[in-house]
Amino acid sequence: MLWQILLFALAFLTACAGPQAGSPLRDARYLDLGLAPEISGETWLNTPGPLRLADLRGRVVLLEMWTFG
């Protein structure tokens, strides 16, 4: 039990340390493309109405992409 707690603590602290030099998050190939374009569409599942990016600011958002076909 103690080793599981220590392993979890090590994994947690490693994840919280942030990107290290040479990691993909600091790679110069990833360009800043600016602000995300506004999302479009009038029909959204499980929402009372249309969504805007401003409505989602500061929230965790999970996007699941699928199509009918």
Secondary structure, 3 states (H helix, E strand, C coil): CHHHHHHHHHHHHHHHCCCCCCCHHHCCCCCCCCCCCCCCCCCCCCCCCCCCHHHHCCCCCCCCCCCCC
